């Protein structure tokens, strides 16, 4: 399983955990939580999944998953592909995502600024928002360079080891950050000491320079920096990163050449959003 799909699977595990935590909440609709956990199984890297695949990821009985996928198919959220005996996302799901993205005016304002930075850095510049223990890309800009990251809009990356995720953690209130960190620790006790050290270093970086880093800590061959973004207008906190292969994006280049431009990008974007608000 690829690192991206592992991240998606971890997100599904979180959905199930949230569902279990909600058993004592009379307002919590377990059936709805299960249906949403099924849809969460479909990462951007996998177009089709069978009932058995979904059952394993959601930790649900196959019979329950069969009923859920049948219902979601009837409603247009899934499509059954007879040739493979598996499901893919339907147009109803895509419509939900498109409606959400259409409301993100920040993407339209950010796009030319992100593209300018991507062209300068010969890397990829991305805008992301949090979903549980992941950051989801909602906007991308790539340079014309042959070698950039292959992540697209809708891709998930881990919140604790990536620059984008750490930028988000650096911006939010301490209590919320501690809650997220505790859930990260529960997912991987062995890796937690190193993960915590990376987050604590990022908090110090943010206080000192307004920018955080992840050099080979998410993937050993990837370097990235990121800055948090407060879009306002009722939108959740976001972050913008610039990253790419380590052999083309050195630490010195990212910190000395890209960082001031990324900070200015976010400053301009927040000012524009404030004027529009």
HELIX and SHEET records of a PDB file:
HELIX    1   1 UNK A    3  UNK A   21  1                                  19    
HELIX    2   2 UNK A   22  UNK A   24  5                                   3    
HELIX    3   3 UNK A   30  UNK A   40  1                                  11    
HELIX    4   4 UNK A   51  UNK A   58  1                                   8    
HELIX    5   5 UNK A   62  UNK A   74  1                                  13    
HELIX    6   6 UNK A   91  UNK A  102  1                                  12    
HELIX    7   7 UNK A  105  UNK A  121  1                                  17    
HELIX    8   8 UNK A  163  UNK A  171  1                                   9    
HELIX    9   9 UNK A  174  UNK A  187  1                                  14    
HELIX   10  10 UNK A  189  UNK A  209  1                                  21    
HELIX   11  11 UNK A  251  UNK A  253  1                                   3    
HELIX   12  12 UNK A  254  UNK A  258  3                                   5    
HELIX   13  13 UNK A  259  UNK A  276  1                                  18    
SHEET    1   A 2 UNK A  78  UNK A  81  0                                        
SHEET    2   A 2 UNK A  86  UNK A  89 -1                                        
SHEET    1   B 6 UNK A 156  UNK A 158  0                                        
SHEET    2   B 6 UNK A 134  UNK A 142 -1                                        
SHEET    3   B 6 UNK A 124  UNK A 131 -1                                        
SHEET    4   B 6 UNK A 238  UNK A 245 -1                                        
SHEET    5   B 6 UNK A 222  UNK A 229 -1                                        
SHEET    6   B 6 UNK A 212  UNK A 215 -1                                        
END                                                                             
